[in-house]
Amino acid sequence: MDQYHTEEEDEVLPEMPVSPTGQYFNSSALSLSILAVLESEIPLDDSQTLTLLKDVFLPINPRFSSIMVGDKNGVKKWKRVEVTLEDHINVPSFPVGMSPEFYDECFNDYMTKISLERLPLNKPLWEIHIIKYPTSNAAGTVIFKLHHALGDGFSLMGALLSCLQRADNPSLPLTFPSRESSSKRDGKNKGIFRCLGQVFSGVANTVSDFGSTLIKSRFTRDGLSPIRSGGDGVEFRPSVITTLTFSLDHIKQIKAKLGVTINDVIMGVIFLGTRLYMQQSSSTKDDHNEQHGNTNTIALVVLNTRALGGYKIIEEMVKTKSEMPWGNHFTFLHVSIPKLIGGATDDQANLNPLRIVKEAHCIIKRKRNSAVVYLNAWMLAIWRKFRGPEATAQYFYNTMKNSSISMSNLIGPVEKMALAKHPIKGLYFTVIGSPESLAITIMSYIGELRITIRMEKGFMDPQKFNSCIEKAFDMIFKAAVQNTLPPNS
C-alpha cells in the first residue's frame, strides 16, 4: 500500500492555524467543497495517478496531507497525518460498451452522488474521481473534489494547474489573460473635481451598500420564485450540474461594441437568461403567479480580495511563502438582477437585451466605487470575535440562503494543458454544499468561456434554463454586433 509520510507526522503545527473563513466553511452550519472537472481528449491511463499525487500534488501545500483538529482552547489547526493515497482515489464502474449518451447519464448521476457526500473529517479533505468512460464531451474525465476550508478558488485552482503542463511545450509555463482593471486605465486623465466627486459618491455608495448588506443578510430574504424554492436543507437535496460554452471572441465583440467589460457582458447574459427563464416558468406553472417572473431577485456575487493583477506563473503561485497566501481571501456583494421593463408578461418583441448589459455595467461600476467588499470582510471578523466561528458560519449560511443565486468566476490558462500527457479538452468547476437552488460559476480556457450551472433537482428545469441562457446570449450578440434589436424595443 502506497503511503505518504510527512516529516512532522501526527503533530499539530502551530504555524498552520485554520483561517477564519476555513472554519466557517467546515462547521456545523456549513460544509462547502469545490468540484474541479478536467475533460481529457484521449482515453485515460491512470497508471501514473499515485506517482503524480505523491510527487506533485501533496508537496504543493501541507494542508493536502493534514486534517482539521481543535486544540484544548477550541482553536482549529491543521494536523499533519499519514496519507493513504488509495483512500482518496475513486474509479467508478459503469456498464461497458455503451454509447456516449448513456455515459452522459452515468456521469451526471455520479456528479449528483458525490455532490451530496461530505468529505470525511478523519483524513485530508480532498478526493480524486477518475471516469474512464467516454461521454459526449470527453474521452475521459478527472474530478478533483476539494474542501473549501483548504483555500479559495484562486489558490486551489493554482494547486491543480501546477499538476498540469502546456500541451504544446511542457518546458514553458502556462500563461493567463491580463487582469488590469479598467479603473486604472480610465483614471489617468481625470480632473481633481471628478476625483472628488468619485470620493463623495464612493462614501455614499459604501454606506448604502453596507446597510443593504446587513438587512439582506439578517432580516430579509428573496421571495419564492422559479429559481428559489426557499426550502430548508436545499444543500442536502440532489442537484443537477450542467455546462454551457461560449466563444470568448464573440464576447469580446459585444464588449467592444458596447464599451463595457467582459464581466459586464457575462453578467448581462446570465441576468437576461435568468429573467427569461423566470418569465417562461411563471407563465406555465399554476403554483406561481406570473409576476414571480419579475420579482425582486438578488445574486450573491463572490469577489476575490487578493491584491493581485492576475495569476503568476504556476511555480511562483503555489509557493507557500510567496505573496499569494493560502486560505480564503474573498468577500461578497449583493447585486439586484435587473427586471424586464413592463413586467414579466411582456413578449420578447418588447425586450431590449442591451439594456440588461448596460444595467449590469452600471451596477458593477457603482459597486466598484464602494468599500463595501472590505467592510463585509471586516464585519465577518468582528462577528467572529464577539460571537465565535460557529455563529459567524450561521450568518454566512443565512446570507447565501436569503439570496436567489450565487455567482463566482475564475480565469483559466490561454494555452491547452495536459495532465500526464493527456491533453485537456475542457475545464470547469462548481461549488457544492451551499443552500441556494441555483449556483453559477464561470471559467475561461483557451478561447472559450464555460458557464457551470448547479440547480436544485426536481425544482428547476435544466434544459429550459440552459436554453434561456443561450437565447439571451444570441439576443445580445445580434443586437450589439449585428445591430438587430427587436422591432418594438
Secondary structure as UniProt FT lines:
FT   STRAND          3..4
FT   TURN            7..10
FT   STRAND          12..17
FT   HELIX           20..24
FT   STRAND          33..40
FT   HELIX           46..48
FT   HELIX           49..52
FT   HELIX           53..57
FT   HELIX           58..60
FT   HELIX           62..65
FT   STRAND          66..70
FT   TURN            72..73
FT   STRAND          76..80
FT   STRAND          83..84
FT   HELIX           85..88
FT   STRAND          89..90
FT   HELIX           100..116
FT   TURN            121..122
FT   STRAND          126..131
FT   STRAND          140..147
FT   HELIX           148..150
FT   HELIX           153..161
FT   TURN            162..163
FT   STRAND          165..166
FT   TURN            170..171
FT   HELIX           182..186
FT   HELIX           187..189
FT   HELIX           192..218
FT   TURN            226..227
FT   TURN            232..233
FT   HELIX           234..236
FT   STRAND          239..247
FT   HELIX           248..258
FT   HELIX           262..284
FT   TURN            286..287
FT   HELIX           290..294
FT   STRAND          298..304
FT   HELIX           314..317
FT   TURN            320..321
FT   STRAND          330..336
FT   TURN            341..342
FT   TURN            344..345
FT   HELIX           348..350
FT   HELIX           353..368
FT   HELIX           372..387
FT   HELIX           389..401
FT   STRAND          405..410
FT   STRAND          417..419
FT   TURN            420..421
FT   STRAND          422..432
FT   STRAND          438..445
FT   TURN            446..447
FT   STRAND          448..456
FT   TURN            457..459
FT   HELIX           462..481
FT   TURN            487..488
//
